[in-house]
Amino acid sequence: MPPRARARSYDPAKTRTAVIAQLRLVRKAAEELDATGLDAPTRLGWTVRELVAHLAMAVTSVVRLLERPAPPAREVTVTGWAAAPAAHAGPIDEETAAAGEDLGGLLERAEARFAETASVAPGDRLLATRVGAMRLEDYLVTRCVELVVHADDLTAATGVPVRHDRQALATAVRVLADALAAKAPGGSVELRIPPFAVVQCVEGPRHTRGTPPNVVETDPLTWIRLATGRLTWAEALDSAPLSASGDRADLSAHLPVLGRAHTV
């Protein structure tokens, strides 16, 4: 059995900054949409309006959770959050459908409340999230994933590119790469997502030196789409910048890695 990889760490201050930066980019894109654009469908079954509202709530959830009593012990890591089952999808859909109409104001208030509250709470403060007790510093990382993945959903729905903050994008890529390594542990395949992540995964002969016999390489957004089920393995091989070499380099059996409870 390969040695267990050390859990990746994230700087809470950088993560908070990345959440705010990505939220501002979403807000800028939303402000440029007219009523027709906001009512357009997305690949999630929501309208663009509902999706933007969901992102505001995803950020303000930090504030709501900090207002509640801290649970007694940590139960879930970032990787465990990524693998959460579909049972939590219903309440998310209901909350999103109930969102208000003033999206500009909603996003502005979300940023202000998040900046005020998250900046003073200690990173090891435990939060009672849907999927179990998490540290605040870990939950902030999950907010980056939500914002980055849904920014790409907005681009797909509107045809207007939504920019990605570099730190937020890097965080999302690393979380999803680590989630794959946890789901398919091993050392026979090397997944490369330059410039942000390299992980070993998939059970089999472990590579020790030289060029790995099984290598998968792609760009950050293609990886995010694969990891969240927006893009299939076959589609990526056919139309996206994805290369896979070696007998074990087909990762289709291990994708997607993000549960429907979040963003699929």
Backbone hydrogen bonds, N-H to C=O, Kabsch-Sander energy under -0.5 kcal/mol:
donor,donor_aa,acceptor,acceptor_aa,energy
15,T,11,D,-2.4
16,R,12,P,-2.7
17,T,13,A,-2.0
18,A,14,K,-2.3
19,V,15,T,-2.4
20,I,16,R,-2.1
21,A,17,T,-2.5
22,Q,18,A,-2.6
23,L,19,V,-2.3
24,R,20,I,-2.2
25,L,21,A,-1.6
26,V,22,Q,-2.0
27,R,23,L,-2.6
28,K,24,R,-2.5
29,A,25,L,-1.9
30,A,26,V,-2.6
31,E,27,R,-2.2
32,E,28,K,-0.6
32,E,29,A,-0.9
33,L,30,A,-1.6
38,L,34,D,-2.4
39,D,35,A,-1.7
40,A,37,G,-1.0
42,T,46,W,-2.3
45,G,42,T,-1.4
48,V,40,A,-2.1
49,R,38,L,-2.9
51,L,47,T,-2.3
52,V,48,V,-2.5
53,A,49,R,-2.1
54,H,50,E,-2.2
55,L,51,L,-1.7
56,A,52,V,-1.8
57,M,53,A,-2.1
58,A,54,H,-2.2
59,V,55,L,-1.6
60,T,56,A,-2.4
61,S,57,M,-1.3
62,V,59,V,-1.5
64,R,60,T,-2.2
65,L,61,S,-2.5
66,L,62,V,-1.8
67,E,63,V,-1.2
68,R,65,L,-0.9
75,E,133,A,-2.7
76,V,133,A,-2.5
81,W,77,T,-2.2
82,A,78,V,-2.0
83,A,79,T,-1.4
84,A,81,W,-1.6
88,H,85,P,-1.0
89,A,86,A,-2.1
92,I,88,H,-1.1
93,D,89,A,-2.3
94,E,90,G,-2.3
95,E,91,P,-2.3
96,T,92,I,-2.2
97,A,93,D,-2.3
98,A,94,E,-1.2
99,A,96,T,-1.6
103,L,101,E,-1.9
106,L,102,D,-2.3
107,L,103,L,-2.7
108,E,104,G,-2.1
109,R,105,G,-2.6
110,A,106,L,-2.1
111,E,107,L,-2.3
112,A,108,E,-2.2
113,R,109,R,-2.7
114,F,110,A,-2.3
115,A,111,E,-2.8
116,E,112,A,-2.1
117,T,113,R,-2.1
118,A,114,F,-2.6
119,S,115,A,-0.8
120,V,117,T,-1.1
121,A,117,T,-1.1
125,R,122,P,-1.7
127,L,134,M,-3.3
129,T,127,L,-1.5
129,T,132,G,-1.1
132,G,129,T,-1.1
134,M,127,L,-2.3
136,L,125,R,-2.3
137,E,123,G,-2.6
139,Y,135,R,-2.5
140,L,136,L,-2.5
141,V,137,E,-0.9
142,T,138,D,-1.5
143,R,139,Y,-1.3
144,C,140,L,-1.3
145,V,141,V,-1.6
146,E,142,T,-2.3
147,L,143,R,-2.4
148,V,144,C,-2.6
149,V,145,V,-2.6
150,H,146,E,-2.3
151,A,147,L,-1.8
152,D,148,V,-1.6
153,D,149,V,-1.5
154,L,150,H,-2.4
155,T,151,A,-1.9
156,A,152,D,-2.2
157,A,153,D,-2.0
158,T,154,L,-2.4
159,G,155,T,-2.4
163,R,161,P,-0.6
169,L,165,D,-2.8
170,A,166,R,-2.7
171,T,167,Q,-2.3
172,A,168,A,-2.4
173,V,169,L,-2.5
174,R,170,A,-2.3
175,V,171,T,-2.5
176,L,172,A,-2.2
177,A,173,V,-2.1
178,D,174,R,-2.5
179,A,175,V,-2.0
180,L,176,L,-1.7
181,A,177,A,-2.1
182,A,178,D,-1.9
183,K,179,A,-2.1
184,A,180,L,-3.0
188,S,202,V,-2.2
189,V,201,C,-2.3
190,E,214,N,-2.5
191,L,189,V,-0.6
191,L,199,V,-3.0
192,R,190,E,-0.6
192,R,216,V,-3.3
193,I,197,A,-3.2
196,F,193,I,-2.0
197,A,193,I,-1.8
199,V,191,L,-2.2
201,C,189,V,-2.4
202,V,184,A,-3.9
207,H,187,G,-1.7
215,V,213,P,-0.5
215,V,245,S,-2.2
216,V,190,E,-2.7
217,E,243,S,-2.5
218,T,192,R,-1.9
219,D,241,P,-0.6
223,W,219,D,-2.3
224,I,220,P,-2.3
225,R,221,L,-2.3
226,L,222,T,-2.3
227,A,223,W,-3.1
228,T,224,I,-1.4
229,G,226,L,-1.0
230,R,225,R,-1.9
231,L,225,R,-1.7
236,A,232,T,-2.4
237,L,233,W,-2.4
238,D,234,A,-1.7
239,S,235,E,-2.5
240,A,236,A,-2.1
242,L,240,A,-2.4
243,S,217,E,-2.5
245,S,215,V,-2.7
249,A,246,G,-1.3
251,L,249,A,-0.8
254,H,251,L,-2.1
255,L,252,S,-1.1
257,V,227,A,-2.4
258,L,227,A,-2.0
259,G,82,A,-2.5
261,A,84,A,-0.6
262,H,259,G,-1.7
263,T,259,G,-0.8
264,V,259,G,-0.6
